[in-house]
Amino acid sequence: MDPKSGSTFGSDALDLTHEGSEVMQTTAQSSDVRETHSLIASDKVEGTPVRRSDGEKIGTIERVMIEKRSGKVAYAVMSFGGFMGLGEEYYTLPWSVLKYNTELDAYELNLSEDQLRGAPRRSAEGHDASYDREWEEHVHRYYNATPYWGASDPMSTGR
């Protein structure tokens, strides 16, 4: 540990991008960087509202699910309804159906109440069949979303 900088990498061990790009340092002093202009930490996504384009709140992002091999964000788990955590329902949304809207300071999703109520659900404990490719295909078809794994995936059932 470098006593001058407090970094375990030494005082001159900074990970800096090229001039004009965003800068994120890897020293202990910058370990709390959770957002840049184009990047956001996963823990900061959790708790972000999901709204319709008119600003009406639909739900809240509870967590993001990341595909282990590719590192791509596959899904967001959104809570909907309920009061103080009671009676909430949880939905797995393909990440590609959510768009961040800076004016709303929220992720935008334009679904009617009926469409949302008919969407594939998961339990509060996170139980669903998302490990099953057929279930994943069902979710992507429901939202008319392109699957994160691509058409050439050998696990795809092709439905």
N, C-alpha and C positions, 0 to 999 in steps of 0.2 A: 504494500500500500504506500502510495506517495503521500507523505505528510503535508506537502504543500497544497495539493489539489484535493486530497481525500479520495482519489481514484485508485482503484486496484490496478489500473492499466498504466499509471504513470502520468505525469503532468502534461505530456504532449500527446497523449493517446486520445485523440478526438476523431470521431467518424463524421467528417464534414463532406457534404456534397459540393458540386461545382458552384461557382459564383452564379447568382441569379436563381438558384434552386432553393428549395426549402432546406433548412438545416436542423438536424436532430443530433445532439451530442450524446455520447454514451458514457459520460462521466456520472459520478454519483450526484452531482449538482443538478443534472437534467433528467434524472430518472423519473421525475413526475410529469414529463411531457406526455400528454395524453391526446393532443390534437394538433394538427397542422392545417394548412389550407386544404389539402386533399386527402389527408389520412386521419383516422380516428381510432382510438383504442377500443377494444371490444367491451371493456367495462363501462365505457362512456356511452356506447350504443344501448346497453341494457338500461331500461327505464325511459328511453326516448319514446315520445308519443307517436302514434300512427294516426293520421288524419285524412279525411277526404279533402279534395281540393278546395272545398268551401270553408275549411277550417274545423269542421265537426270532428271531434275525437272519436276514433273507432276503438282503439286499444293502446297497449303499451308493449314495446319490445322487452321480453323477459330474458332472452338469450339468443346468441347466434350459434349456428352449428357449422363447423368447418370440416370440409372433406380432408381427411388426414394426408392422403398421398399428394394431392395437388396443391393443398393450402387454400383452395377456393372456398369462399363462404357459400354454403349450399342453401341454408334455410335460416329464417328467423322464426322464433317461437313468440307468438303474440298472445297476450292475455286480453280478454274481452268480457265486458259485463261484470256483474257481481258488485258487491259493496264491501269495502275493507277486506278484500281477499276471500270473501265468502261467495260461493256461487259463480266464481270466475270460470270461463271456458278458455281453453288454450288451442291455438291453431298453428300449424306448421305452414309457413308461407315460403314459397321459393324466393330466394333473395332477389332474383331478377324482377319480381313484380313490385318491389318497393323502390321508390325514387326519393332521394332526400330533397326536400323543398326548403330552401333557405328562408323564404318568406314566412313559412309556417313554423320553422325550426322543428320540423318533424319529418318522419317518413310519410310519403303520400301513397295512398291506396284507395282507389275508387271502386268500391263494391257496395251494392245495395244491402240493406239489412237482411233481406231474404237470401241473397248470395252468400253473405257471411254466415248466416245460420245453417246453410246447407253445406258449408265447407268441411273438409275432413278435419276431425278434431284429434286432440291428444289429451291425456290426463294431466292433472297438476303435477304429478310425479314424473311426467315426461314419458309415460308409456304410450307408445304407438308402434306401428310396424315399419318405422322409417329405415330399419336395417334391411327391409324387404324391398327389392327393386320394383316389384309389381305395385306395391303401395306407393312408392315414390313416383312411379309413372302416373298413377291415378291422381296424385296431388298436382303434378305438373299439367296434366290434361285439364283438371278442374279449373286451374287458373290460366289456362292457355299459355303456359310459360315454356320456354326452351329449357330442357334439362341441363343441369350443370355438368353432367358427365359426358355429354355429346352423344351423337347418334351411333358412333362406332363402338360403344361400350359392350363388351362381351356378356355382361350381366343383364343387359336389357332384354326384356321379353318381346320387344318390338310391337307392342300394342299401342 
